[in-house]
């Protein structure tokens, strides 16, 4: 492997990858529109280093997605009339510019990972999101899987990648991409029983990847105490045992108390707590890639995440985890370490 992760444990700087070009994929009024990214960007501190997104190649996409899927999306975009949104399914749309925009989203995810490998925390604020896109299907607002594309590219240079997905919904596409791999640890905490209907504890990987998928479905109404317990008792021990060369976060903030698509009760400060826990769990820098997040408090969350990347630490709000969360964590503890040695 040609790249060594930064072993330093000192405070690291952070940067943000984003740009105006993501507006090329837009359907005003849809939950996943440019307006929601604009709202999130209002939370980026003015002093944050901003980096323009670079374009991924079709070859990059093909490391994860089938050629048939790539060409189907590209063709559908070309056929979409200018100024219109055309729907691949009831939830997922494209415009004439969406294919190129999605290449920039995947490219920006790789930039975030690359900067993390160079020792700088980085948050790629991009759209369309990606964690629902499977190797052969677009779904759930997602065309291509940004985190998966960046991860596979990273594996050309390093040995192991850990992915933590805190989006409201299970990242079925990311799980599918690495389900049989022992080089990627995929940890997802999400609301149980909602779209896409996957992400149960018994989904643990297969073949060489058995044990490298860790799912924590939580009941509706779960709050920061539930998430912190899962991170502290399940995810972080698994990550530390796995010893990744880089950690990537599928950062979907639709678990916010005011998000219209979810039923979770996280507060903006809770994301600072979780970000700080991940930063402190490893000597490597953190790469984050935007997934969902549609609530009015999204900008405040982005501001909080940036503060945690910049060294601030947040005190968890008072509260007790749900009994169902404690039972889930105890079940993992009873099975021993989630990740096989």
Phi and psi restraints in degrees (value plus and minus 20) as a CYANA .aco file:
   2 UNK   PHI    -112.9   -72.9
   2 UNK   PSI     -33.8     6.2
   3 UNK   PHI    -138.8   -98.8
   3 UNK   PSI     111.2   151.2
   4 UNK   PHI    -121.8   -81.8
   4 UNK   PSI     113.9   153.9
   5 UNK   PHI     -88.7   -48.7
   5 UNK   PSI     130.7   170.7
   6 UNK   PHI     -86.5   -46.5
   6 UNK   PSI      99.3   139.3
   7 UNK   PHI    -105.8   -65.8
   7 UNK   PSI     -22.0    18.0
   8 UNK   PHI     -87.0   -47.0
   8 UNK   PSI     121.6   161.6
   9 UNK   PHI    -124.2   -84.2
   9 UNK   PSI     -14.1    25.9
  10 UNK   PHI     -97.2   -57.2
  10 UNK   PSI     147.1   187.1
  11 UNK   PHI     -79.4   -39.4
  11 UNK   PSI     118.9   158.9
  12 UNK   PHI    -132.7   -92.7
  12 UNK   PSI     128.6   168.6
  13 UNK   PHI     -94.0   -54.0
  13 UNK   PSI     152.3   192.3
  14 UNK   PHI    -158.5  -118.5
  14 UNK   PSI     140.4   180.4
  15 UNK   PHI    -161.6  -121.6
  15 UNK   PSI     148.8   188.8
  16 UNK   PHI    -149.2  -109.2
  16 UNK   PSI     111.8   151.8
  17 UNK   PHI    -125.7   -85.7
  17 UNK   PSI     100.5   140.5
  18 UNK   PHI    -185.2  -145.2
  18 UNK   PSI     154.8   194.8
  19 UNK   PHI    -196.6  -156.6
  19 UNK   PSI     146.2   186.2
  20 UNK   PHI     -91.7   -51.7
  20 UNK   PSI     -39.1     0.9
  21 UNK   PHI     -86.5   -46.5
  21 UNK   PSI     -35.6     4.4
  22 UNK   PHI     -87.5   -47.5
  22 UNK   PSI     -33.8     6.2
  23 UNK   PHI     -87.8   -47.8
  23 UNK   PSI     -31.4     8.6
  24 UNK   PHI     -86.0   -46.0
  24 UNK   PSI     -40.6    -0.6
  25 UNK   PHI    -128.8   -88.8
  25 UNK   PSI      79.4   119.4
  26 UNK   PHI    -174.3  -134.3
  26 UNK   PSI     117.9   157.9
  27 UNK   PHI    -156.6  -116.6
  27 UNK   PSI      71.6   111.6
  28 UNK   PHI     -72.6   -32.6
  28 UNK   PSI     113.6   153.6
  29 UNK   PHI      78.2   118.2
  29 UNK   PSI     -42.3    -2.3
  30 UNK   PHI     -95.2   -55.2
  30 UNK   PSI     125.2   165.2
  31 UNK   PHI     -75.7   -35.7
  31 UNK   PSI     -58.7   -18.7
  32 UNK   PHI    -117.9   -77.9
  32 UNK   PSI      58.9    98.9
  33 UNK   PHI    -142.3  -102.3
  33 UNK   PSI     152.5   192.5
  34 UNK   PHI     -82.4   -42.4
  34 UNK   PSI     -48.4    -8.4
  35 UNK   PHI     -80.1   -40.1
  35 UNK   PSI     -55.7   -15.7
  36 UNK   PHI     -93.8   -53.8
  36 UNK   PSI     -51.9   -11.9
  37 UNK   PHI     -89.8   -49.8
  37 UNK   PSI     -61.7   -21.7
  38 UNK   PHI     -77.8   -37.8
  38 UNK   PSI     -61.3   -21.3
  39 UNK   PHI     -84.5   -44.5
  39 UNK   PSI     -62.1   -22.1
  40 UNK   PHI     -84.9   -44.9
  40 UNK   PSI     -59.3   -19.3
  41 UNK   PHI     -84.9   -44.9
  41 UNK   PSI     -40.8    -0.8
  42 UNK   PHI     -82.5   -42.5
  42 UNK   PSI     -38.0     2.0
  43 UNK   PHI    -109.9   -69.9
  43 UNK   PSI     -26.0    14.0
  44 UNK   PHI     -94.7   -54.7
  44 UNK   PSI     102.9   142.9
  45 UNK   PHI     -77.5   -37.5
  45 UNK   PSI     125.1   165.1
  46 UNK   PHI     -82.5   -42.5
  46 UNK   PSI     -47.7    -7.7
  47 UNK   PHI    -104.2   -64.2
  47 UNK   PSI     -25.3    14.7
  48 UNK   PHI     -84.8   -44.8
  48 UNK   PSI     120.4   160.4
  49 UNK   PHI     -92.4   -52.4
  49 UNK   PSI     102.5   142.5
  50 UNK   PHI    -126.2   -86.2
  50 UNK   PSI     117.1   157.1
  51 UNK   PHI    -143.9  -103.9
  51 UNK   PSI     113.6   153.6
  52 UNK   PHI     -91.8   -51.8
  52 UNK   PSI     121.0   161.0
  53 UNK   PHI     -90.4   -50.4
  53 UNK   PSI     125.0   165.0
  54 UNK   PHI    -125.0   -85.0
  54 UNK   PSI     133.0   173.0
  55 UNK   PHI    -106.8   -66.8
  55 UNK   PSI     109.5   149.5
  56 UNK   PHI     -93.2   -53.2
  56 UNK   PSI     146.2   186.2
  57 UNK   PHI    -124.3   -84.3
  57 UNK   PSI     145.1   185.1
  58 UNK   PHI     -81.9   -41.9
  58 UNK   PSI     -53.2   -13.2
  59 UNK   PHI     -81.6   -41.6
  59 UNK   PSI     -57.5   -17.5
  60 UNK   PHI     -81.3   -41.3
  60 UNK   PSI     -65.8   -25.8
  61 UNK   PHI     -81.1   -41.1
  61 UNK   PSI     -58.2   -18.2
  62 UNK   PHI     -89.5   -49.5
  62 UNK   PSI     -32.0     8.0
  63 UNK   PHI     -89.5   -49.5
  63 UNK   PSI     -40.0     0.0
  64 UNK   PHI    -138.2   -98.2
  64 UNK   PSI     -62.3   -22.3
  65 UNK   PHI    -123.9   -83.9
  65 UNK   PSI     131.4   171.4
  66 UNK   PHI     -89.8   -49.8
  66 UNK   PSI     130.9   170.9
  67 UNK   PHI     -80.3   -40.3
  67 UNK   PSI     -55.4   -15.4
  68 UNK   PHI     -82.4   -42.4
  68 UNK   PSI     -63.2   -23.2
  69 UNK   PHI     -85.5   -45.5
  69 UNK   PSI     -65.1   -25.1
  70 UNK   PHI     -79.4   -39.4
  70 UNK   PSI     -67.3   -27.3
  71 UNK   PHI     -89.1   -49.1
  71 UNK   PSI     -53.1   -13.1
  72 UNK   PHI     -84.9   -44.9
  72 UNK   PSI     -63.2   -23.2
  73 UNK   PHI     -87.0   -47.0
  73 UNK   PSI     -64.3   -24.3
  74 UNK   PHI     -81.0   -41.0
  74 UNK   PSI     -63.7   -23.7
  75 UNK   PHI     -84.9   -44.9
  75 UNK   PSI     -62.0   -22.0
  76 UNK   PHI     -83.1   -43.1
  76 UNK   PSI     -58.3   -18.3
  77 UNK   PHI     -85.6   -45.6
  77 UNK   PSI     -63.5   -23.5
  78 UNK   PHI     -81.5   -41.5
  78 UNK   PSI     -54.4   -14.4
  79 UNK   PHI    -103.5   -63.5
  79 UNK   PSI     -31.5     8.5
  80 UNK   PHI     -93.2   -53.2
  80 UNK   PSI     107.0   147.0
  81 UNK   PHI     -80.8   -40.8
  81 UNK   PSI     124.4   164.4
  82 UNK   PHI     -75.2   -35.2
  82 UNK   PSI     118.9   158.9
  83 UNK   PHI      58.1    98.1
  83 UNK   PSI     -15.2    24.8
  84 UNK   PHI    -134.2   -94.2
  84 UNK   PSI     139.6   179.6
  85 UNK   PHI    -129.6   -89.6
  85 UNK   PSI     110.5   150.5
  86 UNK   PHI    -137.1   -97.1
  86 UNK   PSI     116.0   156.0
  87 UNK   PHI    -121.2   -81.2
  87 UNK   PSI     107.0   147.0
  88 UNK   PHI     -97.0   -57.0
  88 UNK   PSI     -53.3   -13.3
  89 UNK   PHI    -172.3  -132.3
  89 UNK   PSI     157.8   197.8
  90 UNK   PHI     -78.4   -38.4
  90 UNK   PSI     -41.0    -1.0
  91 UNK   PHI    -125.5   -85.5
  91 UNK   PSI     -46.0    -6.0
  92 UNK   PHI    -134.0   -94.0
  92 UNK   PSI     101.4   141.4
  93 UNK   PHI    -137.7   -97.7
  93 UNK   PSI     145.5   185.5
  94 UNK   PHI    -155.0  -115.0
  94 UNK   PSI     143.0   183.0
  95 UNK   PHI    -142.3  -102.3
  95 UNK   PSI    -199.6  -159.6
  96 UNK   PHI     -79.9   -39.9
  96 UNK   PSI     -50.1   -10.1
  97 UNK   PHI    -115.9   -75.9
  97 UNK   PSI     -20.0    20.0
  98 UNK   PHI     -84.8   -44.8
  98 UNK   PSI     -54.4   -14.4
  99 UNK   PHI     -83.3   -43.3
  99 UNK   PSI     -68.4   -28.4
 100 UNK   PHI     -84.2   -44.2
 100 UNK   PSI     -59.6   -19.6
 101 UNK   PHI     -81.3   -41.3
 101 UNK   PSI     -61.5   -21.5
 102 UNK   PHI     -85.5   -45.5
 102 UNK   PSI     -52.7   -12.7
 103 UNK   PHI     -84.2   -44.2
 103 UNK   PSI     -57.9   -17.9
 104 UNK   PHI     -88.6   -48.6
 104 UNK   PSI     -56.3   -16.3
 105 UNK   PHI     -83.7   -43.7
 105 UNK   PSI     -65.0   -25.0
 106 UNK   PHI     -86.3   -46.3
 106 UNK   PSI     -58.9   -18.9
 107 UNK   PHI     -84.4   -44.4
 107 UNK   PSI     -59.4   -19.4
 108 UNK   PHI     -86.3   -46.3
 108 UNK   PSI     -55.8   -15.8
 109 UNK   PHI     -81.1   -41.1
 109 UNK   PSI     -62.7   -22.7
 110 UNK   PHI     -84.0   -44.0
 110 UNK   PSI     -60.2   -20.2
 111 UNK   PHI     -78.3   -38.3
 111 UNK   PSI     -60.5   -20.5
 112 UNK   PHI     -83.0   -43.0
 112 UNK   PSI     -63.4   -23.4
 113 UNK   PHI     -85.9   -45.9
 113 UNK   PSI     -62.3   -22.3
 114 UNK   PHI     -81.6   -41.6
 114 UNK   PSI     -61.8   -21.8
 115 UNK   PHI     -88.4   -48.4
 115 UNK   PSI     -55.4   -15.4
 116 UNK   PHI     -83.8   -43.8
 116 UNK   PSI     -60.4   -20.4
 117 UNK   PHI     -83.7   -43.7
 117 UNK   PSI     -47.0    -7.0
 118 UNK   PHI    -108.5   -68.5
 118 UNK   PSI     -15.3    24.7
 119 UNK   PHI      77.5   117.5
 119 UNK   PSI      -4.4    35.6
 120 UNK   PHI    -144.2  -104.2
 120 UNK   PSI     104.7   144.7
 121 UNK   PHI     -78.8   -38.8
 121 UNK   PSI     123.8   163.8
 122 UNK   PHI    -169.4  -129.4
 122 UNK   PSI     117.2   157.2
 123 UNK   PHI    -138.4   -98.4
 123 UNK   PSI      94.2   134.2
 124 UNK   PHI    -110.7   -70.7
 124 UNK   PSI      88.7   128.7
 125 UNK   PHI    -117.0   -77.0
 125 UNK   PSI      75.4   115.4
 126 UNK   PHI    -151.5  -111.5
 126 UNK   PSI     149.7   189.7
 127 UNK   PHI    -181.2  -141.2
 127 UNK   PSI     132.2   172.2
 128 UNK   PHI     -88.0   -48.0
 128 UNK   PSI     137.1   177.1
 129 UNK   PHI     -89.2   -49.2
 129 UNK   PSI    -198.2  -158.2
 130 UNK   PHI    -162.1  -122.1
 130 UNK   PSI     -36.0     4.0
 131 UNK   PHI     -92.7   -52.7
 131 UNK   PSI     -29.9    10.1
 132 UNK   PHI    -110.1   -70.1
 132 UNK   PSI     -35.0     5.0
 133 UNK   PHI     -92.0   -52.0
 133 UNK   PSI      99.2   139.2
 134 UNK   PHI    -108.0   -68.0
 134 UNK   PSI     152.0   192.0
 135 UNK   PHI     -74.1   -34.1
 135 UNK   PSI     -47.8    -7.8
 136 UNK   PHI    -146.8  -106.8
 136 UNK   PSI      -2.2    37.8
 137 UNK   PHI    -175.6  -135.6
 137 UNK   PSI     117.4   157.4
 138 UNK   PHI    -110.5   -70.5
 138 UNK   PSI     121.0   161.0
 139 UNK   PHI    -189.1  -149.1
 139 UNK   PSI     142.8   182.8
 140 UNK   PHI      37.7    77.7
 140 UNK   PSI      22.7    62.7
 141 UNK   PHI      56.8    96.8
 141 UNK   PSI     -22.8    17.2
 142 UNK   PHI    -127.9   -87.9
 142 UNK   PSI     115.2   155.2
 143 UNK   PHI    -118.9   -78.9
 143 UNK   PSI     -72.3   -32.3
 144 UNK   PHI    -151.3  -111.3
 144 UNK   PSI     135.9   175.9
 145 UNK   PHI    -111.3   -71.3
 145 UNK   PSI      77.2   117.2
 146 UNK   PHI     -78.4   -38.4
 146 UNK   PSI     -68.0   -28.0
 147 UNK   PHI     -85.5   -45.5
 147 UNK   PSI     -61.3   -21.3
 148 UNK   PHI     -85.6   -45.6
 148 UNK   PSI     -61.7   -21.7
 149 UNK   PHI     -81.8   -41.8
 149 UNK   PSI     -64.5   -24.5
 150 UNK   PHI     -86.1   -46.1
 150 UNK   PSI     -57.7   -17.7
 151 UNK   PHI     -85.6   -45.6
 151 UNK   PSI     -66.6   -26.6
 152 UNK   PHI     -83.1   -43.1
 152 UNK   PSI     -58.3   -18.3
 153 UNK   PHI     -84.2   -44.2
 153 UNK   PSI     -60.4   -20.4
 154 UNK   PHI     -82.8   -42.8
 154 UNK   PSI     -55.2   -15.2
 155 UNK   PHI     -88.1   -48.1
 155 UNK   PSI     -28.5    11.5
 156 UNK   PHI     -94.5   -54.5
 156 UNK   PSI     -37.3     2.7
 157 UNK   PHI    -139.0   -99.0
 157 UNK   PSI     -43.6    -3.6
 158 UNK   PHI    -150.1  -110.1
 158 UNK   PSI     155.1   195.1
 159 UNK   PHI    -114.1   -74.1
 159 UNK   PSI     -60.3   -20.3
 160 UNK   PHI    -160.5  -120.5
 160 UNK   PSI     121.0   161.0
 161 UNK   PHI    -148.6  -108.6
 161 UNK   PSI     112.8   152.8
 162 UNK   PHI    -124.1   -84.1
 162 UNK   PSI     113.2   153.2
 163 UNK   PHI    -136.7   -96.7
 163 UNK   PSI     105.5   145.5
 164 UNK   PHI    -132.4   -92.4
 164 UNK   PSI     104.0   144.0
 165 UNK   PHI    -136.1   -96.1
 165 UNK   PSI      88.0   128.0
 166 UNK   PHI    -126.1   -86.1
 166 UNK   PSI      -5.9    34.1
 167 UNK   PHI     -79.7   -39.7
 167 UNK   PSI     135.3   175.3
 168 UNK   PHI     -75.2   -35.2
 168 UNK   PSI     -58.2   -18.2
 169 UNK   PHI    -122.1   -82.1
 169 UNK   PSI     129.3   169.3
 170 UNK   PHI     -85.6   -45.6
 170 UNK   PSI     116.6   156.6
 171 UNK   PHI    -104.1   -64.1
 171 UNK   PSI      53.4    93.4
 172 UNK   PHI     -78.6   -38.6
 172 UNK   PSI     -55.2   -15.2
 173 UNK   PHI     -88.5   -48.5
 173 UNK   PSI     -62.1   -22.1
 174 UNK   PHI     -85.9   -45.9
 174 UNK   PSI     -62.8   -22.8
 175 UNK   PHI     -78.1   -38.1
 175 UNK   PSI     -66.5   -26.5
 176 UNK   PHI     -81.8   -41.8
 176 UNK   PSI     -57.3   -17.3
 177 UNK   PHI     -85.1   -45.1
 177 UNK   PSI     -48.8    -8.8
 178 UNK   PHI    -144.2  -104.2
 178 UNK   PSI      -2.2    37.8
 179 UNK   PHI     -83.4   -43.4
 179 UNK   PSI     -46.6    -6.6
 180 UNK   PHI    -128.9   -88.9
 180 UNK   PSI      -4.5    35.5
 181 UNK   PHI    -125.2   -85.2
 181 UNK   PSI     119.0   159.0
 182 UNK   PHI    -119.9   -79.9
 182 UNK   PSI      -8.7    31.3
 183 UNK   PHI    -122.0   -82.0
 183 UNK   PSI     -26.4    13.6
 184 UNK   PHI    -148.4  -108.4
 184 UNK   PSI     104.2   144.2
 185 UNK   PHI    -117.7   -77.7
 185 UNK   PSI      98.9   138.9
 186 UNK   PHI    -130.7   -90.7
 186 UNK   PSI      97.1   137.1
 187 UNK   PHI    -137.9   -97.9
 187 UNK   PSI      99.6   139.6
 188 UNK   PHI    -146.3  -106.3
 188 UNK   PSI     109.3   149.3
 189 UNK   PHI    -135.6   -95.6
 189 UNK   PSI     111.5   151.5
 190 UNK   PHI    -180.1  -140.1
 190 UNK   PSI     147.1   187.1
 191 UNK   PHI     -94.1   -54.1
 191 UNK   PSI     110.4   150.4
 192 UNK   PHI     -93.3   -53.3
 192 UNK   PSI     120.5   160.5
 193 UNK   PHI      62.4   102.4
 193 UNK   PSI     -13.9    26.1
 194 UNK   PHI    -128.1   -88.1
 194 UNK   PSI    -198.0  -158.0
 195 UNK   PHI     -68.8   -28.8
 195 UNK   PSI     115.7   155.7
 196 UNK   PHI    -116.4   -76.4
 196 UNK   PSI      -7.4    32.6
 197 UNK   PHI      67.0   107.0
 197 UNK   PSI     -11.8    28.2
 198 UNK   PHI    -133.1   -93.1
 198 UNK   PSI    -197.7  -157.7
 199 UNK   PHI      73.7   113.7
 199 UNK   PSI      17.7    57.7
 200 UNK   PHI    -111.5   -71.5
 200 UNK   PSI     136.6   176.6
 201 UNK   PHI     -76.9   -36.9
 201 UNK   PSI     -51.0   -11.0
 202 UNK   PHI     -92.1   -52.1
 202 UNK   PSI     -32.0     8.0
 203 UNK   PHI    -101.5   -61.5
 203 UNK   PSI      75.9   115.9
 204 UNK   PHI    -140.0  -100.0
 204 UNK   PSI     -13.9    26.1
 205 UNK   PHI      82.4   122.4
 205 UNK   PSI     149.8   189.8
 206 UNK   PHI    -164.1  -124.1
 206 UNK   PSI     137.0   177.0
 207 UNK   PHI      38.4    78.4
 207 UNK   PSI    -154.4  -114.4
 208 UNK   PHI     -80.1   -40.1
 208 UNK   PSI     -42.9    -2.9
 209 UNK   PHI    -107.7   -67.7
 209 UNK   PSI     -15.6    24.4
 210 UNK   PHI     -80.2   -40.2
 210 UNK   PSI     103.2   143.2
 211 UNK   PHI      75.3   115.3
 211 UNK   PSI     -26.5    13.5
 212 UNK   PHI    -119.9   -79.9
 212 UNK   PSI     -12.2    27.8
 213 UNK   PHI    -136.4   -96.4
 213 UNK   PSI     105.4   145.4
 214 UNK   PHI    -146.7  -106.7
 214 UNK   PSI      89.9   129.9
 215 UNK   PHI    -128.9   -88.9
 215 UNK   PSI     116.6   156.6
 216 UNK   PHI    -148.9  -108.9
 216 UNK   PSI      64.0   104.0
 217 UNK   PHI     -96.9   -56.9
 217 UNK   PSI     106.8   146.8
 218 UNK   PHI    -133.1   -93.1
 218 UNK   PSI     133.4   173.4
 219 UNK   PHI     -89.9   -49.9
 219 UNK   PSI     131.2   171.2
 220 UNK   PHI     -74.9   -34.9
 220 UNK   PSI     124.1   164.1
 221 UNK   PHI      67.9   107.9
 221 UNK   PSI     -15.9    24.1
 222 UNK   PHI     -88.8   -48.8
 222 UNK   PSI     131.2   171.2
 223 UNK   PHI    -148.8  -108.8
 223 UNK   PSI    -187.4  -147.4
 224 UNK   PHI     -77.9   -37.9
 224 UNK   PSI     -56.6   -16.6
 225 UNK   PHI     -83.1   -43.1
 225 UNK   PSI     -55.2   -15.2
 226 UNK   PHI     -86.9   -46.9
 226 UNK   PSI     -65.9   -25.9
 227 UNK   PHI     -86.2   -46.2
 227 UNK   PSI     -62.5   -22.5
 228 UNK   PHI     -82.5   -42.5
 228 UNK   PSI     -57.1   -17.1
 229 UNK   PHI     -85.2   -45.2
 229 UNK   PSI     -64.3   -24.3
 230 UNK   PHI     -82.1   -42.1
 230 UNK   PSI     -64.4   -24.4
 231 UNK   PHI     -82.5   -42.5
 231 UNK   PSI     -67.7   -27.7
 232 UNK   PHI     -88.1   -48.1
 232 UNK   PSI     -60.3   -20.3
 233 UNK   PHI    -119.3   -79.3
 233 UNK   PSI     -40.0     0.0
 234 UNK   PHI    -139.4   -99.4
 234 UNK   PSI     -79.8   -39.8
 235 UNK   PHI     -88.0   -48.0
 235 UNK   PSI     -72.0   -32.0
 236 UNK   PHI     -85.0   -45.0
 236 UNK   PSI     -62.0   -22.0
 237 UNK   PHI     -79.3   -39.3
 237 UNK   PSI     -58.6   -18.6
 238 UNK   PHI     -85.7   -45.7
 238 UNK   PSI     -62.8   -22.8
 239 UNK   PHI     -83.1   -43.1
 239 UNK   PSI     -64.4   -24.4
 240 UNK   PHI     -87.8   -47.8
 240 UNK   PSI     -52.4   -12.4
 241 UNK   PHI     -91.5   -51.5
 241 UNK   PSI     -56.3   -16.3
 242 UNK   PHI     -90.9   -50.9
 242 UNK   PSI     -52.9   -12.9
 243 UNK   PHI      36.4    76.4
 243 UNK   PSI      43.7    83.7
 244 UNK   PHI     -91.6   -51.6
 244 UNK   PSI     136.5   176.5
 245 UNK   PHI    -102.7   -62.7
 245 UNK   PSI     -40.7    -0.7
 246 UNK   PHI    -176.4  -136.4
 246 UNK   PSI     131.4   171.4
 247 UNK   PHI    -139.4   -99.4
 247 UNK   PSI     111.0   151.0
 248 UNK   PHI    -137.6   -97.6
 248 UNK   PSI     116.6   156.6
 249 UNK   PHI    -131.7   -91.7
 249 UNK   PSI     103.2   143.2
 250 UNK   PHI    -100.6   -60.6
 250 UNK   PSI      76.4   116.4
 251 UNK   PHI    -114.0   -74.0
 251 UNK   PSI      69.1   109.1
 252 UNK   PHI    -127.7   -87.7
 252 UNK   PSI     102.1   142.1
 253 UNK   PHI    -120.3   -80.3
 253 UNK   PSI       6.8    46.8
 254 UNK   PHI    -101.2   -61.2
 254 UNK   PSI     -10.1    29.9
 255 UNK   PHI    -108.5   -68.5
 255 UNK   PSI     -17.8    22.2
 256 UNK   PHI     -81.5   -41.5
 256 UNK   PSI     129.3   169.3
 257 UNK   PHI     -80.0   -40.0
 257 UNK   PSI     -45.9    -5.9
 258 UNK   PHI    -128.1   -88.1
 258 UNK   PSI      -3.9    36.1
 259 UNK   PHI     -98.4   -58.4
 259 UNK   PSI     111.2   151.2
 260 UNK   PHI     -93.5   -53.5
 260 UNK   PSI     -32.9     7.1
 261 UNK   PHI    -119.4   -79.4
 261 UNK   PSI     -28.5    11.5
 262 UNK   PHI    -147.7  -107.7
 262 UNK   PSI     159.1   199.1
 263 UNK   PHI    -151.4  -111.4
 263 UNK   PSI       7.1    47.1
 264 UNK   PHI    -116.4   -76.4
 264 UNK   PSI     149.8   189.8
 265 UNK   PHI    -148.6  -108.6
 265 UNK   PSI      10.9    50.9
 266 UNK   PHI     -89.9   -49.9
 266 UNK   PSI     126.0   166.0
 267 UNK   PHI    -122.7   -82.7
 267 UNK   PSI     138.9   178.9
 268 UNK   PHI     -72.0   -32.0
 268 UNK   PSI     -61.1   -21.1
 269 UNK   PHI     -82.9   -42.9
 269 UNK   PSI     -44.7    -4.7
 270 UNK   PHI     -82.7   -42.7
 270 UNK   PSI     -53.4   -13.4
 271 UNK   PHI     -90.7   -50.7
 271 UNK   PSI     -49.6    -9.6
 272 UNK   PHI     -86.6   -46.6
 272 UNK   PSI     -59.3   -19.3
 273 UNK   PHI     -81.3   -41.3
 273 UNK   PSI     -69.7   -29.7
 274 UNK   PHI     -85.3   -45.3
 274 UNK   PSI     -62.3   -22.3
 275 UNK   PHI     -81.2   -41.2
 275 UNK   PSI     -65.3   -25.3
 276 UNK   PHI     -82.1   -42.1
 276 UNK   PSI     -58.2   -18.2
 277 UNK   PHI     -81.7   -41.7
 277 UNK   PSI     -62.2   -22.2
 278 UNK   PHI     -89.5   -49.5
 278 UNK   PSI     -62.3   -22.3
 279 UNK   PHI     -80.2   -40.2
 279 UNK   PSI     -63.6   -23.6
 280 UNK   PHI     -94.8   -54.8
 280 UNK   PSI     -35.2     4.8
 281 UNK   PHI     -99.8   -59.8
 281 UNK   PSI     -30.3     9.7
 282 UNK   PHI    -167.3  -127.3
 282 UNK   PSI     135.3   175.3
 283 UNK   PHI    -105.6   -65.6
 283 UNK   PSI     -27.9    12.1
 284 UNK   PHI    -106.3   -66.3
 284 UNK   PSI     134.7   174.7
 285 UNK   PHI     -91.7   -51.7
 285 UNK   PSI     142.9   182.9
 286 UNK   PHI    -128.6   -88.6
 286 UNK   PSI     117.9   157.9
 287 UNK   PHI    -132.1   -92.1
 287 UNK   PSI     106.5   146.5
 288 UNK   PHI    -138.0   -98.0
 288 UNK   PSI     123.1   163.1
 289 UNK   PHI    -151.5  -111.5
 289 UNK   PSI     106.8   146.8
 290 UNK   PHI     -83.7   -43.7
 290 UNK   PSI     113.3   153.3
 291 UNK   PHI    -134.6   -94.6
 291 UNK   PSI    -130.9   -90.9
 292 UNK   PHI    -105.5   -65.5
 292 UNK   PSI    -191.5  -151.5
 293 UNK   PHI     110.9   150.9
 293 UNK   PSI      86.5   126.5
 294 UNK   PHI    -153.9  -113.9
 294 UNK   PSI     -15.0    25.0
 295 UNK   PHI    -104.6   -64.6
 295 UNK   PSI     145.2   185.2
 296 UNK   PHI     -86.6   -46.6
 296 UNK   PSI     -43.2    -3.2
 297 UNK   PHI    -109.4   -69.4
 297 UNK   PSI     -11.6    28.4
 298 UNK   PHI     -80.7   -40.7
 298 UNK   PSI     -60.5   -20.5
 299 UNK   PHI     -81.1   -41.1
 299 UNK   PSI     -59.5   -19.5
 300 UNK   PHI     -85.0   -45.0
 300 UNK   PSI     -56.3   -16.3
 301 UNK   PHI     -84.5   -44.5
 301 UNK   PSI     -65.9   -25.9
 302 UNK   PHI     -79.2   -39.2
 302 UNK   PSI     -61.9   -21.9
 303 UNK   PHI     -81.0   -41.0
 303 UNK   PSI     -60.1   -20.1
 304 UNK   PHI     -88.7   -48.7
 304 UNK   PSI     -63.3   -23.3
 305 UNK   PHI     -80.4   -40.4
 305 UNK   PSI     -65.2   -25.2
 306 UNK   PHI     -80.9   -40.9
 306 UNK   PSI     -59.5   -19.5
 307 UNK   PHI     -83.3   -43.3
 307 UNK   PSI     -60.4   -20.4
 308 UNK   PHI     -86.2   -46.2
 308 UNK   PSI     -59.2   -19.2
 309 UNK   PHI     -84.0   -44.0
 309 UNK   PSI     -49.4    -9.4
 310 UNK   PHI    -105.7   -65.7
 310 UNK   PSI     -18.0    22.0
 311 UNK   PHI      93.8   133.8
 311 UNK   PSI     -31.4     8.6
 312 UNK   PHI     -89.7   -49.7
 312 UNK   PSI     128.8   168.8
 313 UNK   PHI    -146.1  -106.1
 313 UNK   PSI     120.5   160.5
 314 UNK   PHI    -131.4   -91.4
 314 UNK   PSI     120.9   160.9
 315 UNK   PHI    -108.6   -68.6
 315 UNK   PSI     107.0   147.0
 316 UNK   PHI     -80.0   -40.0
 316 UNK   PSI     123.0   163.0
 317 UNK   PHI     -89.8   -49.8
 317 UNK   PSI     133.0   173.0
 318 UNK   PHI     -81.4   -41.4
 318 UNK   PSI     124.8   164.8
 319 UNK   PHI     136.8   176.8
 319 UNK   PSI     137.8   177.8
 320 UNK   PHI    -135.4   -95.4
 320 UNK   PSI     122.6   162.6
 321 UNK   PHI     -84.8   -44.8
 321 UNK   PSI     135.0   175.0
 322 UNK   PHI     -85.1   -45.1
 322 UNK   PSI     133.7   173.7
 323 UNK   PHI     -79.8   -39.8
 323 UNK   PSI     -58.3   -18.3
 324 UNK   PHI     -84.4   -44.4
 324 UNK   PSI     -55.0   -15.0
 325 UNK   PHI     -88.3   -48.3
 325 UNK   PSI     -62.7   -22.7
 326 UNK   PHI     -81.7   -41.7
 326 UNK   PSI     -60.0   -20.0
 327 UNK   PHI     -86.0   -46.0
 327 UNK   PSI     -58.9   -18.9
 328 UNK   PHI     -82.5   -42.5
 328 UNK   PSI     -66.5   -26.5
 329 UNK   PHI     -84.2   -44.2
 329 UNK   PSI     -60.9   -20.9
 330 UNK   PHI     -84.1   -44.1
 330 UNK   PSI     -55.0   -15.0
 331 UNK   PHI     -84.0   -44.0
 331 UNK   PSI     -61.8   -21.8
 332 UNK   PHI     -84.3   -44.3
 332 UNK   PSI     -61.2   -21.2
 333 UNK   PHI     -83.2   -43.2
 333 UNK   PSI     -56.4   -16.4
 334 UNK   PHI     -88.4   -48.4
 334 UNK   PSI     -44.4    -4.4
 335 UNK   PHI    -104.2   -64.2
 335 UNK   PSI     -25.0    15.0
 336 UNK   PHI      64.4   104.4
 336 UNK   PSI    -184.8  -144.8
 337 UNK   PHI     -82.1   -42.1
 337 UNK   PSI     113.1   153.1
 338 UNK   PHI     -83.3   -43.3
 338 UNK   PSI     -51.0   -11.0
 339 UNK   PHI    -123.2   -83.2
 339 UNK   PSI     104.4   144.4
 340 UNK   PHI     -87.6   -47.6
 340 UNK   PSI     125.4   165.4
